[in-house]
Amino acid sequence: MKIAGLVGITDEELIVRAMRDAQSLLSEHIERGPYDAEQAITELLEVIDRPDIVAATNRLCSEFGLRPSRSR
């Protein structure tokens, strides 16, 4: 499925990019130590709770018959 406004990128690609960004943030957090967990969570939310990521996830869930999680 193509995403409006982003030529040539699919929902799958968008979500994979977000997952890689989130994994990178977690790796950085582990290297820094456990002292800034709140900052790590904030950074993760900035990556995975973006409207385009949420919308792509919801579309893919619908496509595969899964129920998306409730938004806040």
KEMIVO-877185 format. One record per atom (N, C-alpha, C): residue in one letter; x, y, z. Coordinates in steps of 0.05 Angstrom, whole numbers, plus 32768, in hexadecimal, padded with zeros to 4 digits. Last residue first. Layout:
% KEMIVO-877185
AXYZ ...
END
This chain:
% KEMIVO-877185
R7FA8808281BE R7FA4809081D8 R7F8F80A581D6 S7F8C804C8198 S7F9C8064819B S7F95807281B5 R7F8F800681A0 R7F80801E81A3 R7F93803681A5 S7FAD7FDE816C S7FAA7FE68188 S7F9B80018189 P7F887FBE8138 P7F9D7FD18141 P7F987FD8815F R7F7D7F7C812B R7F717F938138 R7F887FA58141 L7F857F6080E9 L7F8E7F648105 L7F807F7C8111 G7F807F5780B3 G7F6B7F4F80C5 G7F727F5080E2 F7FA47F6E8091 F7FA97F52809A F7F957F4880AE E7F8E7FA08089 E7F947F908072 E7F987F72807A S7F8E7FB480BD S7F757FB080AF S7F797F9D8098 C7FC57FB880C6 C7FB57FA780D7 C7F9A7FA080C9 L7FD27FDE809F L7FDC7FC2809D L7FCD7FAF80AE R7FB8800B80B4 R7FB180018099 R7FBA7FE48096 N7FD2801080E6 N7FB5800B80E5 N7FAD800080CA T8006801C80D4 T8001800480E4 T7FE37FFD80E3 A7FFC804D80BA A8006803680AB A8001801C80BA A7FEC806C80E7 A7FD9806780D0 A7FE2804F80C0 V801B806B8106 V800280608111 V7FEE805A80FA I803D808580E2 I8043806A80EB I802A805D80F5 D802680B880DE D802980A780C6 D802F808A80CD P802780CB8114 P800D80C58106 P801080B480ED R805580A9813F R804F80BE812B R803680B7811C D806580868164 D804A80908168 D804580A88155 I809A8077815B I808580638155 I8068806E8158 V80BA80A58166 V80BE8095814E V80A480858148 E80AA80BB8196 E80AD80CD817F E80AF80BE8165 L80AF808E81B6 L8094809781AF L809580AA8197 L80E7808D81BB L80D9807781AD L80BD808081A5 E80F080BB81D9 E80FB80B981BD E80ED80A381AE T80D680AD8208 T80CD80C481F9 T80D780C381DC I80F680828217 I80DA807D8211 I80CF80958201 A8126809C8220 A81258087820C A810880828204 Q811980BD824C Q812080C98232 Q811E80B5821B E811080968272 E80FA80A7826B E810080B58250 A8143807F8278 A812E806F826C A811680818263 D8178808D8286 D816780A08277 D815080918269 Y8195806682A0 Y818F807F82AE Y817C809182A0 P81A98037828D P818D80388294 P8184805282A0 G81D580458254 G81CF803B826E G81B280418276 R81E6804D8220 R81E880638233 R81E3805A8250 E81DB801C8207 E81F680258209 E81FA803B821E I81A3801D820A I81B280088218 I81CF8010821C H8199804981E8 H8191804A8204 H81A180358214 E81AB803581B7 E81B8804C81C3 E81B2804E81E0 S8184800D81B0 S81A0800681B2 S81B0801D81BF L8156802C81AC L8159801A81C2 L8176801281C6 L81618047817C L815E80568195 L8161804481AD S8161801B8159 S8179802B815C S8178803B8176 Q812C800B815C Q81417FF88165 Q815B8008816A A811480388145 A810E80318161 A8124801E816C D812780348111 D812D804C8121 D81298046813F R811080038103 R812D80068103 R8136801E8114 M80DA80128106 M80E47FFD8117 M81037FFE8119 A80D7803880DD A80D2804080F9 A80DD802B810D R80E2801780B1 R80F4802E80B8 R80F0803680D5 V80B57FF580B4 V80D07FEA80B8 V80E4800080BE I808D801B80A9 I808E800E80C3 I80A9800180C8 L809A80288074 L8098803D8088 L809B803080A4 E80957FF6805B E80AF8004805B E80B080198071 E805E7FED8061 E80717FDB806C E808D7FE8806F D804880178044 D804480168061 D80588004806E T807A802D8014 T8062801E801C T805F801F803B I808D80617FE9 I809180538003 I80778046800B G8083807E7FBA G809480667FB9 G809980587FD3 V807980BC7FD7 V807980AD7FBE V808D80957FC1 L805280D18005 L806C80C58004 L806E80B27FEC G801D80E17FFD G803180F58003 G804E80EB8003 A800180A68014 A7FFC80C08008 A801280D38010 I80218069800B I801A807E801E I801780988010 K800B802B7FEF K801B80447FED K801080588001 M80117FE98000 M800080008000 M801280198000 
END
